[in-house]
Amino acid sequence: MLEAIAKVVAAHPRLLVLSDEIYEYITYAPAQHVSFGALPGMWERTLTVNGFSKVCHVQGARLQRSAGCGQIHACVCLDIDIV
């Protein structure tokens, strides 16, 4: 499924992906989490966001973390800091 989405993204040069992976550690065997940014050619086109409430069991916390390629990540983080 993710590979099919990656093909669509690859076909549209101006298309970017925001991947909310807050549940990355909540999986059931035999399923495994695959980050969209780890797919071939998608690192430069993906901003991955996550939060501490699920990952670190800090319910109610409004803290987040994000990862992505330099230019995309810097622009989005600037907007988040301003808001």
C-alpha positions in Angstrom: 0.0 0.0 0.0 2.7 2.5 0.9 4.7 1.7 -2.2 1.6 2.5 -4.3 1.3 5.9 -2.6 5.0 6.5 -3.1 4.6 5.9 -6.9 1.9 8.6 -7.0 4.1 11.0 -5.0 7.1 10.3 -7.3 4.9 11.1 -10.3 4.1 14.6 -9.0 7.3 16.6 -8.3 5.6 19.3 -6.2 3.7 16.8 -4.0 5.0 16.4 -0.4 3.9 13.9 2.3 3.1 14.7 5.9 3.3 11.3 7.7 1.8 11.2 11.2 3.4 8.2 12.8 2.2 8.6 16.4 1.3 4.9 16.6 4.5 3.6 15.2 5.2 1.5 18.3 1.7 0.1 18.5 1.8 -2.8 16.1 0.6 -6.4 16.2 2.6 -9.4 14.9 3.3 -10.2 12.2 2.9 -6.5 11.1 5.8 -4.2 11.3 5.9 -0.4 11.2 7.4 1.1 8.0 8.1 4.8 7.9 7.0 6.5 4.7 10.2 8.5 4.6 12.2 5.2 4.6 10.8 4.2 1.2 13.1 4.7 -1.8 13.2 8.3 -2.9 10.7 9.5 -0.2 13.1 10.9 2.4 13.4 14.2 0.6 9.6 14.5 0.2 8.4 13.5 3.6 8.0 15.2 6.9 7.4 12.7 9.7 5.7 13.9 12.9 5.2 12.1 16.2 4.2 12.9 19.7 5.4 12.1 23.2 1.9 11.3 24.6 1.9 7.9 22.9 5.6 7.1 22.5 6.7 8.1 26.0 3.4 7.5 27.8 3.0 11.1 28.7 -0.8 11.4 28.3 -2.0 14.9 27.8 1.3 16.3 26.8 1.2 18.6 23.8 4.8 17.9 22.8 5.8 16.7 19.4 8.8 15.7 17.4 9.4 15.8 13.7 12.0 14.6 11.3 12.5 15.3 7.6 14.8 16.6 4.9 16.5 19.9 5.6 14.5 22.5 3.7 11.1 21.0 4.3 11.8 20.4 8.0 13.2 23.8 8.6 10.2 25.6 6.9 7.6 23.6 8.9 9.4 23.9 12.2 9.6 27.7 11.7 5.8 27.8 11.2 5.2 25.6 14.3 7.4 27.8 16.4 5.6 30.9 15.4 2.1 29.5 16.0 
